[in-house]
């Protein structure tokens, strides 16, 4: 999972991450705690969180 440039730092993804893998100080950052469950994808209003590795 990675965060693209659409992120506006709203932090909605942080609240819904069951693994505590996302922090947001400005733009969201996904840590190695990520289990690739993809729950955050549903809650990002900007579609900034993407599956896979950043290209």
mmCIF file of the N, C-alpha and C atoms, coordinates in Angstrom:
data_MODEL
# 
_entry.id   MODEL 
# 
loop_
_atom_site.group_PDB 
_atom_site.id 
_atom_site.type_symbol 
_atom_site.label_atom_id 
_atom_site.label_alt_id 
_atom_site.label_comp_id 
_atom_site.label_asym_id 
_atom_site.label_entity_id 
_atom_site.label_seq_id 
_atom_site.pdbx_PDB_ins_code 
_atom_site.Cartn_x 
_atom_site.Cartn_y 
_atom_site.Cartn_z 
_atom_site.occupancy 
_atom_site.B_iso_or_equiv 
_atom_site.pdbx_formal_charge 
_atom_site.auth_seq_id 
_atom_site.auth_comp_id 
_atom_site.auth_asym_id 
_atom_site.auth_atom_id 
_atom_site.pdbx_PDB_model_num 
ATOM 1   N N  . UNK A 1 1  ? 0.853   -1.170 0.000  1.00 0.00 ? 1  UNK A N  1 
ATOM 2   C CA . UNK A 1 1  ? 0.000   0.000  0.000  1.00 0.00 ? 1  UNK A CA 1 
ATOM 3   C C  . UNK A 1 1  ? 0.896   1.229  0.000  1.00 0.00 ? 1  UNK A C  1 
ATOM 4   N N  . UNK A 1 2  ? 0.442   2.254  -0.702 1.00 0.00 ? 2  UNK A N  1 
ATOM 5   C CA . UNK A 1 2  ? 1.176   3.514  -0.700 1.00 0.00 ? 2  UNK A CA 1 
ATOM 6   C C  . UNK A 1 2  ? 0.197   4.668  -0.818 1.00 0.00 ? 2  UNK A C  1 
ATOM 7   N N  . UNK A 1 3  ? 0.677   5.848  -0.536 1.00 0.00 ? 3  UNK A N  1 
ATOM 8   C CA . UNK A 1 3  ? -0.142  7.059  -0.592 1.00 0.00 ? 3  UNK A CA 1 
ATOM 9   C C  . UNK A 1 3  ? 0.340   7.900  -1.769 1.00 0.00 ? 3  UNK A C  1 
ATOM 10  N N  . UNK A 1 4  ? -0.588  8.247  -2.664 1.00 0.00 ? 4  UNK A N  1 
ATOM 11  C CA . UNK A 1 4  ? -0.199  9.066  -3.812 1.00 0.00 ? 4  UNK A CA 1 
ATOM 12  C C  . UNK A 1 4  ? -0.378  10.555 -3.504 1.00 0.00 ? 4  UNK A C  1 
ATOM 13  N N  . UNK A 1 5  ? -0.127  11.394 -4.468 1.00 0.00 ? 5  UNK A N  1 
ATOM 14  C CA . UNK A 1 5  ? -0.152  12.843 -4.272 1.00 0.00 ? 5  UNK A CA 1 
ATOM 15  C C  . UNK A 1 5  ? -1.552  13.425 -4.082 1.00 0.00 ? 5  UNK A C  1 
ATOM 16  N N  . UNK A 1 6  ? -2.586  12.612 -4.199 1.00 0.00 ? 6  UNK A N  1 
ATOM 17  C CA . UNK A 1 6  ? -3.952  13.095 -3.961 1.00 0.00 ? 6  UNK A CA 1 
ATOM 18  C C  . UNK A 1 6  ? -4.226  13.339 -2.481 1.00 0.00 ? 6  UNK A C  1 
ATOM 19  N N  . UNK A 1 7  ? -3.379  12.808 -1.599 1.00 0.00 ? 7  UNK A N  1 
ATOM 20  C CA . UNK A 1 7  ? -3.602  12.919 -0.155 1.00 0.00 ? 7  UNK A CA 1 
ATOM 21  C C  . UNK A 1 7  ? -3.615  14.387 0.276  1.00 0.00 ? 7  UNK A C  1 
ATOM 22  N N  . UNK A 1 8  ? -4.658  14.755 1.034  1.00 0.00 ? 8  UNK A N  1 
ATOM 23  C CA . UNK A 1 8  ? -4.774  16.115 1.554  1.00 0.00 ? 8  UNK A CA 1 
ATOM 24  C C  . UNK A 1 8  ? -4.588  16.157 3.071  1.00 0.00 ? 8  UNK A C  1 
ATOM 25  N N  . UNK A 1 9  ? -4.237  15.014 3.668  1.00 0.00 ? 9  UNK A N  1 
ATOM 26  C CA . UNK A 1 9  ? -3.979  14.964 5.105  1.00 0.00 ? 9  UNK A CA 1 
ATOM 27  C C  . UNK A 1 9  ? -5.217  15.026 5.974  1.00 0.00 ? 9  UNK A C  1 
ATOM 28  N N  . UNK A 1 10 ? -6.335  14.532 5.488  1.00 0.00 ? 10 UNK A N  1 
ATOM 29  C CA . UNK A 1 10 ? -7.587  14.585 6.258  1.00 0.00 ? 10 UNK A CA 1 
ATOM 30  C C  . UNK A 1 10 ? -7.593  13.621 7.446  1.00 0.00 ? 10 UNK A C  1 
ATOM 31  N N  . UNK A 1 11 ? -6.748  12.609 7.421  1.00 0.00 ? 11 UNK A N  1 
ATOM 32  C CA . UNK A 1 11 ? -6.580  11.628 8.499  1.00 0.00 ? 11 UNK A CA 1 
ATOM 33  C C  . UNK A 1 11 ? -7.719  10.635 8.674  1.00 0.00 ? 11 UNK A C  1 
ATOM 34  N N  . UNK A 1 12 ? -8.676  10.581 7.773  1.00 0.00 ? 12 UNK A N  1 
ATOM 35  C CA . UNK A 1 12 ? -9.765  9.619  7.905  1.00 0.00 ? 12 UNK A CA 1 
ATOM 36  C C  . UNK A 1 12 ? -9.247  8.193  7.892  1.00 0.00 ? 12 UNK A C  1 
ATOM 37  N N  . UNK A 1 13 ? -8.225  7.924  7.119  1.00 0.00 ? 13 UNK A N  1 
ATOM 38  C CA . UNK A 1 13 ? -7.662  6.578  7.024  1.00 0.00 ? 13 UNK A CA 1 
ATOM 39  C C  . UNK A 1 13 ? -7.074  6.127  8.359  1.00 0.00 ? 13 UNK A C  1 
ATOM 40  N N  . UNK A 1 14 ? -6.510  7.057  9.122  1.00 0.00 ? 14 UNK A N  1 
ATOM 41  C CA . UNK A 1 14 ? -5.887  6.728  10.405 1.00 0.00 ? 14 UNK A CA 1 
ATOM 42  C C  . UNK A 1 14 ? -6.914  6.110  11.344 1.00 0.00 ? 14 UNK A C  1 
ATOM 43  N N  . UNK A 1 15 ? -8.089  6.691  11.408 1.00 0.00 ? 15 UNK A N  1 
ATOM 44  C CA . UNK A 1 15 ? -9.132  6.227  12.315 1.00 0.00 ? 15 UNK A CA 1 
ATOM 45  C C  . UNK A 1 15 ? -9.623  4.819  11.995 1.00 0.00 ? 15 UNK A C  1 
ATOM 46  N N  . UNK A 1 16 ? -9.554  4.425  10.745 1.00 0.00 ? 16 UNK A N  1 
ATOM 47  C CA . UNK A 1 16 ? -10.106 3.131  10.348 1.00 0.00 ? 16 UNK A CA 1 
ATOM 48  C C  . UNK A 1 16 ? -9.059  2.028  10.197 1.00 0.00 ? 16 UNK A C  1 
ATOM 49  N N  . UNK A 1 17 ? -7.787  2.345  10.379 1.00 0.00 ? 17 UNK A N  1 
ATOM 50  C CA . UNK A 1 17 ? -6.738  1.319  10.265 1.00 0.00 ? 17 UNK A CA 1 
ATOM 51  C C  . UNK A 1 17 ? -6.707  0.488  11.541 1.00 0.00 ? 17 UNK A C  1 
ATOM 52  N N  . UNK A 1 18 ? -7.110  -0.769 11.446 1.00 0.00 ? 18 UNK A N  1 
ATOM 53  C CA . UNK A 1 18 ? -7.169  -1.679 12.597 1.00 0.00 ? 18 UNK A CA 1 
ATOM 54  C C  . UNK A 1 18 ? -5.787  -2.075 13.106 1.00 0.00 ? 18 UNK A C  1 
ATOM 55  N N  . UNK A 1 19 ? -4.765  -1.832 12.317 1.00 0.00 ? 19 UNK A N  1 
ATOM 56  C CA . UNK A 1 19 ? -3.412  -2.276 12.666 1.00 0.00 ? 19 UNK A CA 1 
ATOM 57  C C  . UNK A 1 19 ? -2.515  -1.130 13.132 1.00 0.00 ? 19 UNK A C  1 
ATOM 58  N N  . UNK A 1 20 ? -3.052  0.070  13.159 1.00 0.00 ? 20 UNK A N  1 
ATOM 59  C CA . UNK A 1 20 ? -2.261  1.223  13.579 1.00 0.00 ? 20 UNK A CA 1 
ATOM 60  C C  . UNK A 1 20 ? -1.093  1.505  12.645 1.00 0.00 ? 20 UNK A C  1 
ATOM 61  N N  . UNK A 1 21 ? -1.295  1.219  11.373 1.00 0.00 ? 21 UNK A N  1 
ATOM 62  C CA . UNK A 1 21 ? -0.212  1.318  10.398 1.00 0.00 ? 21 UNK A CA 1 
ATOM 63  C C  . UNK A 1 21 ? -0.146  2.655  9.677  1.00 0.00 ? 21 UNK A C  1 
ATOM 64  N N  . UNK A 1 22 ? -1.102  3.538  9.933  1.00 0.00 ? 22 UNK A N  1 
ATOM 65  C CA . UNK A 1 22 ? -1.125  4.811  9.210  1.00 0.00 ? 22 UNK A CA 1 
ATOM 66  C C  . UNK A 1 22 ? -1.000  5.970  10.184 1.00 0.00 ? 22 UNK A C  1 
ATOM 67  N N  . UNK A 1 23 ? -0.119  6.893  9.860  1.00 0.00 ? 23 UNK A N  1 
ATOM 68  C CA . UNK A 1 23 ? -0.005  8.143  10.600 1.00 0.00 ? 23 UNK A CA 1 
ATOM 69  C C  . UNK A 1 23 ? -0.209  9.270  9.596  1.00 0.00 ? 23 UNK A C  1 
ATOM 70  N N  . UNK A 1 24 ? -0.657  10.403 10.101 1.00 0.00 ? 24 UNK A N  1 
ATOM 71  C CA . UNK A 1 24 ? -0.876  11.539 9.199  1.00 0.00 ? 24 UNK A CA 1 
ATOM 72  C C  . UNK A 1 24 ? -0.470  12.826 9.891  1.00 0.00 ? 24 UNK A C  1 
ATOM 73  N N  . UNK A 1 25 ? 0.630   13.359 9.466  1.00 0.00 ? 25 UNK A N  1 
ATOM 74  C CA . UNK A 1 25 ? 1.081   14.687 9.886  1.00 0.00 ? 25 UNK A CA 1 
ATOM 75  C C  . UNK A 1 25 ? 1.326   15.408 8.571  1.00 0.00 ? 25 UNK A C  1 
ATOM 76  N N  . UNK A 1 26 ? 0.279   16.002 8.060  1.00 0.00 ? 26 UNK A N  1 
ATOM 77  C CA . UNK A 1 26 ? 0.311   16.478 6.681  1.00 0.00 ? 26 UNK A CA 1 
ATOM 78  C C  . UNK A 1 26 ? -0.202  15.334 5.827  1.00 0.00 ? 26 UNK A C  1 
ATOM 79  N N  . UNK A 1 27 ? 0.651   14.772 5.024  1.00 0.00 ? 27 UNK A N  1 
ATOM 80  C CA . UNK A 1 27 ? 0.273   13.640 4.169  1.00 0.00 ? 27 UNK A CA 1 
ATOM 81  C C  . UNK A 1 27 ? 0.336   12.327 4.957  1.00 0.00 ? 27 UNK A C  1 
ATOM 82  N N  . UNK A 1 28 ? -0.566  11.402 4.670  1.00 0.00 ? 28 UNK A N  1 
ATOM 83  C CA . UNK A 1 28 ? -0.591  10.101 5.340  1.00 0.00 ? 28 UNK A CA 1 
ATOM 84  C C  . UNK A 1 28 ? 0.644   9.279  4.993  1.00 0.00 ? 28 UNK A C  1 
ATOM 85  N N  . UNK A 1 29 ? 1.086   8.480  5.958  1.00 0.00 ? 29 UNK A N  1 
ATOM 86  C CA . UNK A 1 29 ? 2.231   7.592  5.771  1.00 0.00 ? 29 UNK A CA 1 
ATOM 87  C C  . UNK A 1 29 ? 1.819   6.207  6.255  1.00 0.00 ? 29 UNK A C  1 
ATOM 88  N N  . UNK A 1 30 ? 2.071   5.190  5.436  1.00 0.00 ? 30 UNK A N  1 
ATOM 89  C CA . UNK A 1 30 ? 1.732   3.817  5.793  1.00 0.00 ? 30 UNK A CA 1 
ATOM 90  C C  . UNK A 1 30 ? 3.021   3.104  6.203  1.00 0.00 ? 30 UNK A C  1 
ATOM 91  N N  . UNK A 1 31 ? 3.015   2.538  7.412  1.00 0.00 ? 31 UNK A N  1 
ATOM 92  C CA . UNK A 1 31 ? 4.220   1.894  7.943  1.00 0.00 ? 31 UNK A CA 1 
ATOM 93  C C  . UNK A 1 31 ? 4.273   0.406  7.609  1.00 0.00 ? 31 UNK A C  1 
ATOM 94  N N  . UNK A 1 32 ? 5.338   -0.213 8.065  1.00 0.00 ? 32 UNK A N  1 
ATOM 95  C CA . UNK A 1 32 ? 5.529   -1.648 7.858  1.00 0.00 ? 32 UNK A CA 1 
ATOM 96  C C  . UNK A 1 32 ? 4.520   -2.492 8.640  1.00 0.00 ? 32 UNK A C  1 
ATOM 97  N N  . UNK A 1 33 ? 3.759   -1.879 9.535  1.00 0.00 ? 33 UNK A N  1 
ATOM 98  C CA . UNK A 1 33 ? 2.706   -2.592 10.271 1.00 0.00 ? 33 UNK A CA 1 
ATOM 99  C C  . UNK A 1 33 ? 1.538   -2.975 9.365  1.00 0.00 ? 33 UNK A C  1 
ATOM 100 N N  . UNK A 1 34 ? 1.466   -2.390 8.179  1.00 0.00 ? 34 UNK A N  1 
ATOM 101 C CA . UNK A 1 34 ? 0.364   -2.617 7.245  1.00 0.00 ? 34 UNK A CA 1 
ATOM 102 C C  . UNK A 1 34 ? 0.239   -4.102 6.906  1.00 0.00 ? 34 UNK A C  1 
ATOM 103 N N  . UNK A 1 35 ? -0.975  -4.614 7.019  1.00 0.00 ? 35 UNK A N  1 
ATOM 104 C CA . UNK A 1 35 ? -1.271  -6.018 6.712  1.00 0.00 ? 35 UNK A CA 1 
ATOM 105 C C  . UNK A 1 35 ? -1.948  -6.185 5.361  1.00 0.00 ? 35 UNK A C  1 
ATOM 106 N N  . UNK A 1 36 ? -2.010  -5.093 4.573  1.00 0.00 ? 36 UNK A N  1 
ATOM 107 C CA . UNK A 1 36 ? -2.622  -5.124 3.238  1.00 0.00 ? 36 UNK A CA 1 
ATOM 108 C C  . UNK A 1 36 ? -4.097  -5.550 3.278  1.00 0.00 ? 36 UNK A C  1 
ATOM 109 N N  . UNK A 1 37 ? -4.805  -5.211 4.359  1.00 0.00 ? 37 UNK A N  1 
ATOM 110 C CA . UNK A 1 37 ? -6.221  -5.594 4.476  1.00 0.00 ? 37 UNK A CA 1 
ATOM 111 C C  . UNK A 1 37 ? -7.128  -4.753 3.579  1.00 0.00 ? 37 UNK A C  1 
ATOM 112 N N  . UNK A 1 38 ? -6.645  -3.588 3.160  1.00 0.00 ? 38 UNK A N  1 
ATOM 113 C CA . UNK A 1 38 ? -7.331  -2.690 2.226  1.00 0.00 ? 38 UNK A CA 1 
ATOM 114 C C  . UNK A 1 38 ? -8.560  -1.961 2.774  1.00 0.00 ? 38 UNK A C  1 
ATOM 115 N N  . UNK A 1 39 ? -8.783  -2.021 4.063  1.00 0.00 ? 39 UNK A N  1 
ATOM 116 C CA . UNK A 1 39 ? -9.915  -1.308 4.661  1.00 0.00 ? 39 UNK A CA 1 
ATOM 117 C C  . UNK A 1 39 ? -9.772  0.191  4.414  1.00 0.00 ? 39 UNK A C  1 
ATOM 118 N N  . UNK A 1 40 ? -8.574  0.698  4.513  1.00 0.00 ? 40 UNK A N  1 
ATOM 119 C CA . UNK A 1 40 ? -8.343  2.135  4.342  1.00 0.00 ? 40 UNK A CA 1 
ATOM 120 C C  . UNK A 1 40 ? -8.751  2.637  2.963  1.00 0.00 ? 40 UNK A C  1 
ATOM 121 N N  . UNK A 1 41 ? -8.683  1.789  1.962  1.00 0.00 ? 41 UNK A N  1 
ATOM 122 C CA . UNK A 1 41 ? -9.057  2.195  0.604  1.00 0.00 ? 41 UNK A CA 1 
ATOM 123 C C  . UNK A 1 41 ? -10.497 2.702  0.561  1.00 0.00 ? 41 UNK A C  1 
ATOM 124 N N  . UNK A 1 42 ? -11.364 2.080  1.335  1.00 0.00 ? 42 UNK A N  1 
ATOM 125 C CA . UNK A 1 42 ? -12.782 2.450  1.345  1.00 0.00 ? 42 UNK A CA 1 
ATOM 126 C C  . UNK A 1 42 ? -13.037 3.789  2.020  1.00 0.00 ? 42 UNK A C  1 
ATOM 127 N N  . UNK A 1 43 ? -12.143 4.196  2.917  1.00 0.00 ? 43 UNK A N  1 
ATOM 128 C CA . UNK A 1 43 ? -12.378 5.392  3.701  1.00 0.00 ? 43 UNK A CA 1 
ATOM 129 C C  . UNK A 1 43 ? -11.620 6.621  3.228  1.00 0.00 ? 43 UNK A C  1 
ATOM 130 N N  . UNK A 1 44 ? -10.795 6.485  2.229  1.00 0.00 ? 44 UNK A N  1 
ATOM 131 C CA . UNK A 1 44 ? -10.054 7.637  1.727  1.00 0.00 ? 44 UNK A CA 1 
ATOM 132 C C  . UNK A 1 44 ? -10.914 8.387  0.705  1.00 0.00 ? 44 UNK A C  1 
ATOM 133 N N  . UNK A 1 45 ? -11.381 9.591  1.053  1.00 0.00 ? 45 UNK A N  1 
ATOM 134 C CA . UNK A 1 45 ? -12.246 10.337 0.130  1.00 0.00 ? 45 UNK A CA 1 
ATOM 135 C C  . UNK A 1 45 ? -11.519 10.819 -1.124 1.00 0.00 ? 45 UNK A C  1 
ATOM 136 N N  . UNK A 1 46 ? -10.205 10.877 -1.066 1.00 0.00 ? 46 UNK A N  1 
ATOM 137 C CA . UNK A 1 46 ? -9.410  11.373 -2.195 1.00 0.00 ? 46 UNK A CA 1 
ATOM 138 C C  . UNK A 1 46 ? -8.842  10.243 -3.055 1.00 0.00 ? 46 UNK A C  1 
ATOM 139 N N  . UNK A 1 47 ? -9.115  8.999  -2.677 1.00 0.00 ? 47 UNK A N  1 
ATOM 140 C CA . UNK A 1 47 ? -8.570  7.821  -3.386 1.00 0.00 ? 47 UNK A CA 1 
ATOM 141 C C  . UNK A 1 47 ? -7.038  7.904  -3.460 1.00 0.00 ? 47 UNK A C  1 
ATOM 142 N N  . UNK A 1 48 ? -6.440  8.390  -2.373 1.00 0.00 ? 48 UNK A N  1 
ATOM 143 C CA . UNK A 1 48 ? -4.995  8.579  -2.329 1.00 0.00 ? 48 UNK A CA 1 
ATOM 144 C C  . UNK A 1 48 ? -4.241  7.319  -1.928 1.00 0.00 ? 48 UNK A C  1 
ATOM 145 N N  . UNK A 1 49 ? -4.911  6.376  -1.278 1.00 0.00 ? 49 UNK A N  1 
ATOM 146 C CA . UNK A 1 49 ? -4.255  5.145  -0.872 1.00 0.00 ? 49 UNK A CA 1 
ATOM 147 C C  . UNK A 1 49 ? -4.443  4.114  -1.981 1.00 0.00 ? 49 UNK A C  1 
ATOM 148 N N  . UNK A 1 50 ? -3.333  3.542  -2.391 1.00 0.00 ? 50 UNK A N  1 
ATOM 149 C CA . UNK A 1 50 ? -3.336  2.608  -3.505 1.00 0.00 ? 50 UNK A CA 1 
ATOM 150 C C  . UNK A 1 50 ? -2.682  1.283  -3.113 1.00 0.00 ? 50 UNK A C  1 
ATOM 151 N N  . UNK A 1 51 ? -3.185  0.182  -3.654 1.00 0.00 ? 51 UNK A N  1 
ATOM 152 C CA . UNK A 1 51 ? -2.567  -1.115 -3.373 1.00 0.00 ? 51 UNK A CA 1 
ATOM 153 C C  . UNK A 1 51 ? -1.238  -1.259 -4.110 1.00 0.00 ? 51 UNK A C  1 
ATOM 154 N N  . UNK A 1 52 ? -0.397  -2.124 -3.615 1.00 0.00 ? 52 UNK A N  1 
ATOM 155 C CA . UNK A 1 52 ? 0.872   -2.396 -4.275 1.00 0.00 ? 52 UNK A CA 1 
ATOM 156 C C  . UNK A 1 52 ? 1.972   -1.460 -3.831 1.00 0.00 ? 52 UNK A C  1 
ATOM 157 N N  . UNK A 1 53 ? 2.998   -1.387 -4.630 1.00 0.00 ? 53 UNK A N  1 
ATOM 158 C CA . UNK A 1 53 ? 4.176   -0.539 -4.364 1.00 0.00 ? 53 UNK A CA 1 
ATOM 159 C C  . UNK A 1 53 ? 4.104   0.709  -5.218 1.00 0.00 ? 53 UNK A C  1 
ATOM 160 N N  . UNK A 1 54 ? 4.657   1.790  -4.684 1.00 0.00 ? 54 UNK A N  1 
ATOM 161 C CA . UNK A 1 54 ? 4.684   3.044  -5.431 1.00 0.00 ? 54 UNK A CA 1 
ATOM 162 C C  . UNK A 1 54 ? 5.585   2.903  -6.644 1.00 0.00 ? 54 UNK A C  1 
ATOM 163 N N  . UNK A 1 55 ? 5.097   3.352  -7.760 1.00 0.00 ? 55 UNK A N  1 
ATOM 164 C CA . UNK A 1 55 ? 5.860   3.231  -9.024 1.00 0.00 ? 55 UNK A CA 1 
ATOM 165 C C  . UNK A 1 55 ? 6.935   4.264  -9.135 1.00 0.00 ? 55 UNK A C  1 
# 
